[in-house]
């Protein structure tokens, strides 16, 4: 089934829609579908259930802003936008069944031109293959950071996600292998000499924790045990924390989402390692983590790929101003290019740091319930 939208002929007013052209002015010829559509549909599949709702709200707001800019039309055709939930109340987070249902729904609809999603990288493998066999249908994520979706990471990746052999997926977020290496350099910078690395066993968690461990070892920091997978969604982690404490680390890193047990894990770790540095990646950069972990979140070090909104200039600064006006808050949760969640608690200041790949990263710590910059 051809998914590209053909240029329609004259509309009811006898006008022809604008012709798409590339940067050199050459007309872009789009394949014609079996029937000429009278509309274009964009679908998003984001985690609209559980504590990730705020992140998804920010992305949807940015999507609607961009469609407002286009007057909800493209090539003379009206744009219809569908906001689907890729999560479930039962799981309180992303749901593989819901994500697959959304993908099949989009794949069966000939009006759908693009699929925006997912919020959680762990959900993407449940939709990419379905959409890949539907045309393929274009899928773009502003949030997925797991490396194996686009580069080799686990065995068979990334080809295992594309059964037709044609890539139909792209992302605007920085890969977690880069974030993991940046976090390792920061851990060494703050004085880590012996560290324990934990992850939740899901693609995102492994994708940031394993590169972190590899880079940390390369920097000369001792790892007394290999990266450990925690049991997800437990009410308490006293036994796991005791095992970590037996290695006497001065830093513990966790790669994983909040919903898989970050809050109770933090409380357990703080109880047995009161002087150790606790560090996490961007999934913890949410108010939900502070609420879940309570006082144990205090002092947590967190990395995040992005640039602080107040440091943006030009179109970025204009986006921030318009976004604030749209959502009625001073707290910005989406970027102009990636519609990516920025933060959960508005920091007092932010200072971007850069990797060798020129991807900007923020360094923040939790202080008195706020995500505050580390200079």
WOWO-V467688 format. One record per pair of residues at least 24 apart in sequence whose ideal C-beta (glycine too) atoms are under 7 Angstrom apart, sorted by sequence separation. I is the first residue (numbers start at 1). J is the second residue. D is the distance in whole Angstrom. If there is no record, write none. Layout:
((I,J,D) (I,J,D))
//
This chain:
((6,30,6) (94,118,7) (99,123,5) (103,127,4) (107,131,6) (114,138,5) (115,139,5) (116,140,6) (117,141,6) (119,143,5) (121,145,6) (237,261,7) (252,276,6) (277,301,6) (345,369,7) (347,371,5) (348,372,6) (349,373,5) (351,375,5) (5,30,7) (6,31,7) (94,119,7) (102,127,7) (106,131,7) (112,137,7) (121,146,4) (124,149,6) (244,269,7) (251,276,6) (258,283,6) (345,370,5) (347,372,5) (4,30,5) (6,32,4) (94,120,4) (100,126,5) (104,130,6) (114,140,6) (118,144,6) (195,221,6) (197,223,7) (250,276,6) (251,277,4) (252,278,5) (253,279,5) (254,280,5) (255,281,6) (257,283,5) (258,284,6) (263,289,7) (267,293,6) (270,296,4) (345,371,5) (347,373,6) (4,31,5) (6,33,5) (93,120,7) (96,123,7) (99,126,4) (100,127,7) (103,130,4) (107,134,3) (144,171,5) (194,221,7) (233,260,6) (234,261,5) (237,264,6) (241,268,4) (245,272,4) (249,276,6) (250,277,7) (256,283,7) (262,289,6) (266,293,4) (267,294,7) (344,371,7) (8,36,6) (94,122,6) (99,127,5) (103,131,6) (121,149,7) (136,164,6) (145,173,5) (147,175,5) (176,204,7) (180,208,5) (184,212,5) (188,216,7) (193,221,6) (194,222,4) (195,223,6) (199,227,6) (201,229,4) (232,260,4) (233,261,5) (236,264,5) (237,265,5) (240,268,7) (241,269,5) (245,273,5) (251,279,6) (258,286,6) (343,371,5) (2,31,5) (94,123,4) (139,168,6) (144,173,6) (145,174,7) (147,176,6) (179,208,6) (180,209,7) (183,212,5) (187,216,6) (192,221,5) (193,222,7) (196,225,6) (232,261,6) (235,264,6) (263,292,3) (267,296,4) (306,335,6) (6,36,6) (96,126,5) (100,130,6) (107,137,6) (132,162,5) (133,163,6) (136,166,5) (138,168,6) (139,169,5) (140,170,5) (141,171,5) (142,172,5) (143,173,5) (145,175,6) (146,176,6) (147,177,5) (177,207,7) (181,211,6) (194,224,6) (197,227,4) (198,228,5) (199,229,6) (200,230,6) (234,264,7) (238,268,5) (241,271,7) (242,272,6) (258,288,5) (262,292,6) (263,293,4) (266,296,4) (2,33,5) (86,117,6) (106,137,6) (132,163,6) (133,164,6) (137,168,6) (140,171,7) (142,173,6) (145,176,4) (176,207,4) (180,211,3) (184,215,4) (188,219,5) (201,232,7) (230,261,6) (237,268,4) (241,272,5) (258,289,5) (262,293,7) (266,297,6) (5,37,6) (86,118,6) (129,161,6) (132,164,5) (136,168,4) (141,173,7) (176,208,4) (180,212,4) (184,216,4) (198,230,6) (200,232,6) (236,268,6) (86,119,7) (128,161,5) (188,221,6) (309,342,6) (40,74,6) (129,163,5) (145,179,7) (177,211,4) (181,215,4) (185,219,7) (187,221,7) (258,292,6) (306,340,7) (5,40,5) (52,87,7) (176,211,7) (180,215,6) (184,219,6) (230,265,6) (49,85,6) (125,161,6) (132,168,5) (306,342,6) (40,77,5) (42,79,6) (48,85,4) (50,87,6) (86,123,6) (131,168,6) (39,77,6) (49,87,4) (38,77,7) (39,78,5) (40,79,5) (41,80,5) (42,81,5) (43,82,5) (44,83,6) (45,84,5) (47,86,6) (48,87,6) (49,88,5) (311,350,7) (37,77,7) (44,84,6) (46,86,6) (47,87,4) (49,89,5) (39,80,5) (41,82,7) (43,84,6) (45,86,4) (51,92,7) (52,93,6) (128,169,5) (212,253,6) (311,352,7) (50,92,4) (308,350,3) (49,92,7) (50,93,5) (212,255,7) (209,253,7) (308,352,7) (307,352,5) (47,93,6) (209,255,3) (47,94,5) (208,255,4) (196,244,5) (206,255,7) (205,255,4) (196,247,5) (205,256,4) (63,116,7) (196,249,4) (204,257,6) (307,360,5) (45,99,6) (153,207,7) (194,248,7) (195,249,5) (198,252,7) (202,256,7) (290,344,7) (305,359,6) (306,360,6) (308,362,7) (20,75,7) (148,203,6) (194,249,5) (198,253,7) (199,254,7) (290,345,7) (305,360,7) (194,250,6) (195,251,4) (196,252,5) (197,253,5) (198,254,5) (199,255,4) (200,256,3) (288,344,7) (305,361,5) (306,362,6) (18,75,6) (45,102,4) (146,203,4) (193,250,6) (195,252,7) (199,256,5) (200,257,6) (287,344,3) (304,361,7) (17,75,5) (18,76,7) (146,204,5) (192,250,6) (195,253,6) (285,343,6) (286,344,4) (287,345,5) (303,361,6) (304,362,4) (17,76,3) (145,204,7) (148,207,7) (192,251,4) (285,344,6) (303,362,7) (17,77,7) (147,207,5) (200,260,4) (303,363,6) (304,364,7) (146,207,4) (145,207,7) (302,364,5) (43,106,5) (56,119,6) (55,119,6) (187,251,6) (301,365,5) (11,76,6) (300,365,6) (187,253,7) (299,365,6) (300,366,5) (52,119,6) (299,366,6) (7,75,6) (8,76,6) (41,109,6) (298,366,6) (8,77,6) (43,112,6) (297,366,5) (298,367,7) (302,371,7) (5,75,7) (41,111,4) (45,115,7) (183,253,7) (40,111,7) (41,112,5) (42,113,6) (46,117,6) (5,77,7) (39,111,6) (41,113,6) (42,114,5) (43,115,5) (44,116,4) (45,117,4) (46,118,7) (47,119,4) (40,113,5) (44,117,6) (45,118,6) (46,119,5) (47,120,6) (208,281,4) (37,111,6) (42,116,7) (290,366,6) (33,110,7) (125,203,7) (204,283,7) (285,364,7) (290,369,6) (122,202,4) (122,203,5) (45,127,7) (121,203,6) (122,204,5) (59,142,6) (121,204,4) (120,204,7) (192,277,7) (285,371,6) (190,277,6) (187,279,6) (183,279,7) (183,281,6) (179,281,6) (179,282,7) (176,281,7) (5,113,6) (1,110,6) (3,113,7) (186,303,7) (183,303,5) (182,303,6) (179,303,6) (179,305,6) (174,305,4) (3,135,4) (173,305,7) (1,134,6) (2,135,6) (1,135,5) (3,137,5) (120,257,7) (93,257,7) (172,337,6) (173,338,6) (93,259,4) (172,338,4) (92,259,6) (173,340,6) (182,355,5) (181,355,7) (178,355,6) (186,363,6) (178,357,6) (182,361,5) (178,359,6) (179,361,7) (174,359,5) (142,338,4) (142,339,4) (143,340,6) (142,340,5) (51,258,6) (51,259,6) (50,259,6) (55,286,7) (51,288,4) (65,322,6) (65,323,7) (62,323,7) (65,326,6) (61,323,7) (61,326,6) (61,327,6) (62,334,4) (61,334,6) (58,333,3) (59,334,6) (58,334,4) (63,339,6) (62,339,4) (55,333,7) (54,333,7) (59,339,5) (58,341,5) (55,341,4))
//
